[in-house]
């Protein structure tokens, strides 16, 4: 029965389920794969902990979709992975050896639970997974990655940098999308960043990056980036957007989560008529509202845009004097003090708006929950995956 045998697929899913302690099995899979194919190890970062967790989650979800006899979403997901993995230099042979190593690992780990039915389901599932990824990669005629040179690096706050690059060739992306980026300081460690400007015909692109505790890549970008550095980035992903015919808009940006919303706002500024947009831009300290001057300039020329700055604390820390003053001329709304979700919902439920939220996972979850609690329909709230 293969992929139609839900019981056999459930056995495979239980083996890779991260909630059932599959880390040891996933670790054995990678050990087997690296032994079978000695060209694979250099595709991955030195620390495999995060990679193992992500792989287990993805495989668990795909098998769950197979069990529920849903094919469209997992096939689309696997196809996107196949197209995106071209940036790592993954070849058809790598997919073949991956399937072989996973089959061998599952068979040796399941012991008596490995029946003929489970064997058939495993073969068909792994063939489908690797086949879809290979097929999508082979069918893609665009470049596997883009490379660009850093031309400017501005440390606008202790933890925030603005980085501008020129790509070797222009990249087409929609405002609000994100790309996966590799920097020379952290080879084989990729991180998602959102361009802060719309796609440019000359290949220029801008990113806003905040260093986070324990974040190798973000800390390297903020502290070590220099003009001349060469970055590599993937094809764009994501669907964060404003429907210009869909009514007025609420945007909530936490720190460098401003970047994709800023790109959308700049794109909207091309049009003479837009829905009203109210942006809440939040940070810990007033000095970390690093892009207020640009927002002030955009709002000054576009009456459909309103900007409310929000800081968690009322006053700046002593180190703020080392960085540029962010305060713009008069014209924006008065800065509010407090947690961003609380400030946003003081103004109402926003249930009649298109709602876009961008920031770290905790901020997105808290803001979304606060808005829903105030009556905003969940289906009108959009944000990138967290």
C-alpha positions as CSV (number, residue, x, y, z in Angstrom):
1,X,0.0,0.0,0.0
2,X,2.9,2.3,0.6
3,X,1.8,5.9,0.9
4,X,-1.8,4.8,1.4
5,X,-0.9,2.8,4.5
6,X,-1.6,5.2,7.3
7,X,-0.5,2.8,10.0
8,X,2.9,2.2,8.4
9,X,3.4,5.9,7.9
10,X,2.4,6.5,11.5
11,X,5.3,4.1,12.6
12,X,7.7,6.2,10.6
13,X,6.4,9.4,11.9
14,X,6.6,8.3,15.5
15,X,10.3,7.4,15.0
16,X,11.2,11.0,13.8
17,X,8.8,12.9,16.0
18,X,10.9,15.5,17.9
19,X,8.4,15.4,20.8
20,X,9.1,11.7,21.3
21,X,12.9,12.1,21.6
22,X,14.0,11.5,18.0
23,X,17.2,13.5,18.4
24,X,19.4,10.4,18.7
25,X,17.9,8.8,15.6
26,X,18.4,12.1,13.6
27,X,21.9,12.2,14.9
28,X,22.6,8.7,13.6
29,X,21.0,9.6,10.3
30,X,23.5,12.4,9.8
31,X,26.4,10.2,10.9
32,X,25.4,7.6,8.4
33,X,24.9,10.2,5.6
34,X,28.3,11.8,6.2
35,X,29.9,8.3,6.1
36,X,28.0,7.3,2.9
37,X,28.8,10.6,1.1
38,X,31.9,12.4,2.2
39,X,31.0,15.5,0.1
40,X,28.0,16.3,2.3
41,X,29.6,17.4,5.6
42,X,31.0,20.6,4.1
43,X,27.4,21.7,3.2
44,X,26.5,22.1,6.9
45,X,27.6,24.3,9.8
46,X,30.0,23.0,12.5
47,X,27.2,22.9,15.1
48,X,24.5,20.6,13.9
49,X,22.1,20.9,16.9
50,X,19.8,23.5,15.1
51,X,20.0,21.6,11.8
52,X,18.9,18.3,13.4
53,X,16.0,20.0,15.1
54,X,14.8,21.7,11.9
55,X,15.1,18.5,9.9
56,X,13.2,16.5,12.4
57,X,10.4,19.0,12.5
58,X,10.1,19.2,8.7
59,X,10.1,15.4,8.3
60,X,7.6,15.0,11.1
61,X,5.2,17.5,9.4
62,X,5.6,16.0,5.9
63,X,4.8,12.5,7.2
64,X,1.9,13.8,9.1
65,X,0.5,15.3,5.9
66,X,1.0,12.0,4.1
67,X,-0.9,10.2,6.9
68,X,-3.8,12.6,6.4
69,X,-3.6,12.0,2.7
70,X,-2.9,15.6,1.9
71,X,-0.4,16.1,-0.9
72,X,-0.6,19.6,-2.1
73,X,1.0,21.4,0.8
74,X,3.9,19.0,1.4
75,X,4.7,18.8,-2.3
76,X,4.8,22.6,-2.6
77,X,6.9,22.8,0.6
78,X,9.4,20.2,-0.7
79,X,9.6,21.8,-4.1
80,X,10.4,25.1,-2.5
81,X,13.1,23.4,-0.4
82,X,14.5,21.9,-3.6
83,X,14.7,25.2,-5.3
84,X,16.1,27.0,-2.2
85,X,18.7,24.3,-1.5
86,X,20.5,25.1,-4.7
87,X,22.2,27.9,-2.9
88,X,24.1,25.3,-0.8
89,X,25.4,23.6,-3.9
90,X,23.2,20.5,-3.3
91,X,23.3,18.0,-6.2
92,X,21.1,15.1,-7.3
93,X,23.6,12.7,-5.8
94,X,23.2,14.3,-2.4
95,X,19.4,13.6,-2.4
96,X,20.0,10.0,-3.4
97,X,22.5,9.4,-0.6
98,X,20.2,11.3,1.8
99,X,17.3,8.9,1.0
100,X,19.7,5.9,1.3
101,X,21.0,7.0,4.7
102,X,17.5,7.8,6.1
103,X,16.2,4.4,5.0
104,X,19.2,2.6,6.6
105,X,18.8,4.6,9.8
106,X,15.1,4.0,10.1
107,X,15.4,0.3,9.4
108,X,18.2,-0.3,11.9
109,X,16.4,1.8,14.6
110,X,12.9,0.3,14.4
111,X,13.9,-3.3,14.9
112,X,10.9,-5.6,15.1
113,X,8.6,-2.7,14.1
114,X,10.1,-2.8,10.7
115,X,7.6,-4.8,8.8
116,X,7.2,-5.3,5.0
117,X,4.4,-2.6,5.1
118,X,6.7,-0.1,6.9
119,X,9.5,-0.9,4.4
120,X,7.2,-0.2,1.5
121,X,5.9,3.0,3.0
122,X,9.5,4.2,3.8
123,X,10.7,3.5,0.3
124,X,7.8,5.4,-1.3
125,X,7.9,8.3,1.1
126,X,11.7,8.8,0.8
127,X,11.5,8.5,-3.0
128,X,8.7,11.0,-3.2
129,X,10.5,13.5,-0.9
130,X,13.8,13.3,-2.7
131,X,12.2,13.1,-6.1
132,X,10.1,16.3,-5.6
133,X,13.1,18.2,-4.4
134,X,15.4,17.0,-7.3
135,X,12.7,17.7,-9.8
136,X,12.0,21.2,-8.6
137,X,15.7,22.1,-8.5
138,X,16.3,20.8,-12.0
139,X,13.2,22.7,-13.3
140,X,14.3,26.0,-11.9
141,X,16.1,28.1,-14.5
142,X,16.9,31.1,-12.3
143,X,20.3,31.5,-10.5
144,X,20.8,29.3,-7.4
145,X,22.0,32.3,-5.4
146,X,22.9,36.0,-5.5
147,X,26.2,37.5,-4.4
148,X,26.8,41.1,-3.4
149,X,29.4,43.4,-2.0
150,X,29.0,45.5,1.2
151,X,29.4,49.2,0.4
152,X,28.2,50.7,3.6
153,X,27.9,49.6,7.2
154,X,26.4,52.0,9.8
155,X,26.3,51.1,13.5
156,X,23.2,53.1,14.3
157,X,22.9,51.8,17.9
158,X,24.8,49.5,20.2
159,X,22.9,46.4,18.8
160,X,21.7,47.6,15.4
161,X,23.4,48.1,12.1
162,X,22.2,49.2,8.7
163,X,24.1,47.4,5.9
164,X,23.9,48.3,2.2
165,X,25.2,46.2,-0.7
166,X,25.4,46.1,-4.4
167,X,24.4,42.8,-5.9
168,X,26.4,41.4,-8.8
169,X,23.0,41.2,-10.7
170,X,19.7,42.7,-9.7
171,X,17.3,40.5,-7.7
172,X,13.6,40.7,-8.2
173,X,11.7,40.4,-4.9
174,X,8.4,41.8,-3.7
175,X,8.4,44.4,-0.8
176,X,7.9,42.4,2.4
177,X,9.7,39.3,1.3
178,X,12.9,37.9,3.0
179,X,16.0,36.1,1.8
180,X,18.4,33.7,3.4
181,X,21.9,35.2,3.9
182,X,25.4,33.9,4.4
183,X,28.2,36.2,5.5
184,X,31.9,35.6,5.3
185,X,32.4,35.7,9.1
186,X,30.1,32.7,9.5
187,X,30.4,30.3,6.6
188,X,27.6,27.8,6.2
189,X,25.5,29.5,8.8
190,X,22.5,31.0,7.0
191,X,20.0,33.5,8.5
192,X,16.8,35.1,7.2
193,X,16.9,38.9,6.6
194,X,14.3,41.1,5.0
195,X,15.3,43.8,2.6
196,X,14.4,47.3,3.9
197,X,13.9,48.8,0.4
198,X,12.0,47.6,-2.7
199,X,13.9,45.8,-5.4
200,X,16.2,48.2,-7.3
201,X,17.2,47.9,-10.9
202,X,20.8,48.8,-10.1
203,X,21.1,45.9,-7.7
204,X,21.4,47.9,-4.5
205,X,19.8,46.3,-1.4
206,X,19.7,47.3,2.3
207,X,19.3,45.2,5.5
208,X,18.7,46.2,9.1
209,X,20.2,43.8,11.6
210,X,20.0,43.6,15.4
211,X,22.5,41.4,17.3
212,X,20.8,39.0,19.7
213,X,22.4,37.1,22.7
214,X,24.0,33.9,21.4
215,X,23.4,34.9,17.8
216,X,26.7,34.1,15.9
217,X,25.5,35.6,12.6
218,X,23.7,38.7,13.9
219,X,26.5,39.6,16.2
220,X,29.1,39.1,13.4
221,X,27.1,41.3,11.1
222,X,26.6,44.1,13.6
223,X,30.1,44.0,15.0
224,X,32.4,42.8,12.2
225,X,30.9,43.7,8.8
226,X,33.2,45.9,6.7
227,X,32.9,47.4,3.2
228,X,34.1,44.9,0.6
229,X,32.7,41.9,2.4
230,X,31.0,39.5,0.0
231,X,27.5,38.1,1.0
232,X,25.6,35.3,-0.6
233,X,21.8,35.2,-0.5
234,X,19.0,32.9,-1.6
235,X,15.9,33.4,-3.7
236,X,13.2,35.5,-1.9
237,X,10.5,34.0,0.2
238,X,7.4,35.2,2.0
239,X,4.1,36.8,1.2
240,X,3.8,39.8,3.5
241,X,1.9,42.4,1.6
242,X,-0.7,45.1,1.6
243,X,-3.8,44.8,-0.6
244,X,-4.3,48.4,-1.9
245,X,-8.0,47.6,-2.4
246,X,-8.4,45.8,0.9
247,X,-9.0,48.7,3.3
248,X,-6.9,50.6,5.8
249,X,-3.7,49.1,7.3
250,X,-2.2,48.7,10.7
251,X,1.5,47.9,10.8
252,X,3.4,46.9,14.0
253,X,7.2,46.7,13.9
254,X,9.5,45.7,16.7
255,X,13.1,46.9,16.3
256,X,14.6,45.7,13.0
257,X,11.2,44.1,12.2
258,X,10.7,47.5,10.7
259,X,12.6,46.4,7.5
260,X,9.9,44.5,5.5
261,X,7.2,47.0,6.5
262,X,9.5,49.9,5.5
263,X,10.0,48.3,2.1
264,X,6.2,48.0,1.7
265,X,5.7,51.6,2.7
266,X,8.3,52.8,0.3
267,X,6.7,50.8,-2.5
268,X,3.3,52.3,-1.6
269,X,4.8,55.8,-1.9
270,X,5.0,55.2,-5.7
271,X,1.2,55.7,-5.9
272,X,-0.8,58.8,-5.5
273,X,-3.7,57.2,-3.6
274,X,-3.3,54.5,-0.9
275,X,-5.3,53.1,2.0
276,X,-4.4,54.8,5.3
277,X,-1.5,53.2,7.0
278,X,-0.7,53.6,10.7
279,X,2.7,52.2,11.8
280,X,3.7,51.6,15.4
281,X,7.5,51.4,15.5
282,X,8.8,50.0,18.8
283,X,12.1,49.5,20.6
284,X,13.5,49.2,24.1
285,X,14.9,52.7,24.4
286,X,14.1,55.9,22.4
287,X,17.6,55.9,20.9
288,X,16.9,52.5,19.3
289,X,14.1,53.9,17.2
290,X,16.9,54.1,14.6
291,X,14.9,55.0,11.5
292,X,12.6,57.7,12.7
293,X,14.1,60.4,10.5
294,X,13.4,58.3,7.3
295,X,9.9,57.6,8.5
296,X,9.4,61.3,9.2
297,X,10.5,62.2,5.7
298,X,8.2,59.6,4.1
299,X,5.2,60.6,6.3
300,X,5.8,64.3,5.5
301,X,5.2,63.7,1.8
302,X,2.5,61.0,2.1
303,X,-0.5,62.0,4.1
304,X,-1.9,58.5,4.1
305,X,1.0,57.4,6.5
306,X,0.9,57.9,10.3
307,X,3.8,56.8,12.5
308,X,3.7,56.3,16.3
309,X,7.1,55.7,17.9
310,X,7.0,53.5,21.0
311,X,9.8,52.8,23.5
312,X,9.6,50.3,26.4
313,X,11.6,52.7,28.6
314,X,11.1,56.5,28.8
315,X,14.8,57.4,28.9
316,X,18.0,56.5,27.1
317,X,20.9,54.5,28.6
318,X,24.3,56.2,29.1
319,X,25.7,54.5,26.0
320,X,23.2,56.3,23.7
321,X,25.5,59.3,23.4
322,X,27.9,57.2,21.4
323,X,25.4,56.9,18.5
324,X,23.5,59.2,16.2
325,X,20.5,61.1,17.6
326,X,17.4,59.5,16.1
327,X,14.9,62.2,17.0
328,X,13.3,63.8,13.9
329,X,11.9,67.2,13.6
330,X,8.4,67.7,14.9
331,X,5.7,66.1,12.8
332,X,5.3,62.4,14.0
333,X,2.9,61.3,16.7
334,X,4.2,61.8,20.2
335,X,6.4,58.9,21.4
336,X,4.5,56.5,23.6
337,X,6.1,54.5,26.5
338,X,5.3,50.9,27.3
339,X,5.2,47.4,25.8
340,X,4.4,47.5,22.1
341,X,1.3,45.2,22.3
342,X,-0.2,47.2,25.1
343,X,0.4,50.5,23.4
344,X,-1.1,49.3,20.1
345,X,-4.3,48.0,21.7
346,X,-4.8,51.2,23.8
347,X,-5.9,52.7,20.5
348,X,-8.6,50.1,19.9
349,X,-9.1,46.7,18.4
350,X,-8.1,47.5,14.8
351,X,-10.6,44.9,13.6
352,X,-11.4,46.9,10.5
353,X,-7.7,47.0,9.3
354,X,-5.4,44.8,7.4
355,X,-2.8,44.0,10.1
356,X,0.9,43.3,9.5
357,X,3.2,42.4,12.3
358,X,7.0,42.1,12.1
359,X,9.6,41.5,14.8
360,X,10.9,38.7,16.9
361,X,8.8,35.6,17.7
362,X,7.8,36.7,21.2
363,X,6.7,40.2,20.1
364,X,4.7,38.8,17.2
365,X,2.9,36.2,19.4
366,X,2.2,38.8,22.1
367,X,0.9,41.5,19.7
368,X,-1.2,39.0,17.8
369,X,-2.8,37.7,21.0
370,X,-3.5,41.2,22.3
371,X,-5.1,42.2,19.0
372,X,-7.3,39.1,18.9
373,X,-8.3,39.7,22.5
374,X,-9.4,43.2,21.5
375,X,-11.6,41.7,18.7
376,X,-9.3,41.7,15.6
377,X,-10.2,38.8,13.3
378,X,-7.2,36.4,13.2
379,X,-7.6,36.0,9.4
380,X,-6.8,39.7,8.9
381,X,-3.5,39.4,10.8
382,X,-0.4,38.6,8.7
383,X,3.2,37.9,9.7
384,X,6.2,35.9,8.5
385,X,6.7,32.4,9.9
386,X,8.2,32.4,13.4
